């Protein structure tokens, strides 16, 4: 499994509108791509700015390329991103994911019933 991470910042005044915008553009695009295992939007208030991190999980780098194109290290932007973003990374970081549960496997771990895992 591959984790894809991108960071950007808006003014705090634009943060709620940016969330709504991402929920109409980038997040559905992530989730609709075959091989996507989940997409999450993280938000952190930081004074007059709000930091956003997109975290998406993928079956493979081939699945990432299906979303991002032939240069998977390049960030994908949408038409109104310039309106909202005051700072952004133009590249993304990919990590191989080890351990943990696959998305959607809630409660399907191993171990004895009634015992902490």
C-alpha distance (Angstrom), angle and dihedral (degrees) to the residues before:
residue distance angle dihedral
X1 . . .
X2 3.81 . .
X3 3.81 127.4 .
X4 3.82 116.5 -152.2
X5 3.82 116.2 -160.9
X6 3.81 130.6 -171.0
X7 3.83 131.5 172.7
X8 3.80 133.7 -156.3
X9 3.79 139.4 155.4
X10 3.78 135.7 -138.6
X11 3.75 132.0 -175.8
X12 3.81 108.1 -88.1
X13 3.81 88.3 -118.0
X14 3.84 89.8 61.5
X15 3.81 97.4 41.3
X16 3.82 98.8 97.7
X17 3.81 91.8 46.3
X18 3.80 90.2 48.9
X19 3.81 91.0 53.3
X20 3.81 90.1 52.4
X21 3.82 89.7 47.8
X22 3.82 93.0 50.5
X23 3.80 90.8 48.0
X24 3.83 87.9 58.0
X25 3.82 97.7 42.4
X26 3.79 125.4 16.8
X27 3.78 102.1 23.5
X28 3.84 95.0 53.3
X29 3.83 89.2 45.3
X30 3.81 90.9 54.5
X31 3.78 93.1 46.7
X32 3.82 95.1 45.8
X33 3.82 94.0 54.6
X34 3.81 114.2 100.1
X35 3.78 109.8 -112.0
X36 3.81 94.8 31.4
X37 3.80 110.6 132.6
X38 3.79 97.4 -174.8
X39 3.79 143.4 -33.4
X40 3.78 126.6 -143.9
X41 3.78 134.7 -175.0
X42 3.80 115.8 -146.6
X43 3.80 120.6 -164.4
X44 3.80 132.0 -168.0
X45 3.79 126.0 -179.5
X46 3.80 112.2 -137.1
X47 3.80 109.6 176.6
X48 3.80 110.6 -80.3
X49 3.80 91.7 -3.2
X50 3.78 133.9 61.6
X51 3.79 120.4 -148.6
X52 3.78 119.6 -145.2
X53 3.78 127.7 -164.6
X54 3.77 122.8 -171.0
X55 3.78 113.7 -154.0
X56 3.77 117.7 -172.7
X57 3.78 128.6 175.3
X58 3.80 122.9 -145.9
X59 3.79 138.4 -173.9
X60 3.83 92.4 -130.2
X61 3.81 145.2 -20.5
X62 3.81 87.3 -93.2
X63 3.81 87.9 61.7
X64 3.82 89.6 48.8
X65 3.81 89.6 52.4
X66 3.80 89.8 51.8
X67 3.82 86.5 61.4
X68 3.81 102.5 32.8
X69 3.79 103.8 30.5
X70 3.78 130.3 -124.9
X71 3.82 93.5 -38.6
X72 3.80 100.8 57.0
X73 3.83 92.0 175.4
X74 3.81 90.3 66.5
X75 3.80 116.7 91.4
X76 3.80 118.0 -118.3
X77 3.80 114.3 -128.1
X78 3.80 132.7 -170.2
X79 3.83 129.6 -141.4
X80 3.81 98.7 -95.5
X81 3.82 97.8 40.4
X82 3.82 89.5 101.3
X83 3.80 89.2 59.0
X84 3.82 92.9 57.1
X85 3.79 109.8 27.0
X86 3.80 119.8 85.1
X87 3.81 91.8 173.7
X88 3.80 131.7 12.7
X89 3.75 143.8 166.9
X90 3.79 111.8 -118.1
X91 3.77 91.8 -157.6
X92 3.79 133.0 49.8
X93 3.77 132.9 -140.3
X94 3.78 123.8 -128.2
X95 3.80 125.1 -157.3
X96 3.78 131.5 -173.1
X97 3.81 106.8 -123.9
X98 3.79 117.8 -135.6
X99 3.78 129.1 -174.3
X100 3.76 125.4 -8.0
X101 3.77 125.4 87.5
X102 3.75 128.2 -55.9
X103 3.83 112.6 -110.0
X104 3.78 110.6 -87.6
X105 3.81 94.2 26.0
X106 3.81 95.6 107.9
X107 3.76 110.6 160.6
X108 3.79 95.1 4.9
X109 3.78 98.7 110.3
X110 3.76 127.9 122.9
X111 3.75 128.0 -103.8
X112 3.75 137.9 77.2
X113 3.80 120.9 -49.1
X114 3.78 113.4 -101.5
X115 3.80 94.2 21.0
X116 3.80 124.7 107.2
X117 3.76 114.9 -111.7
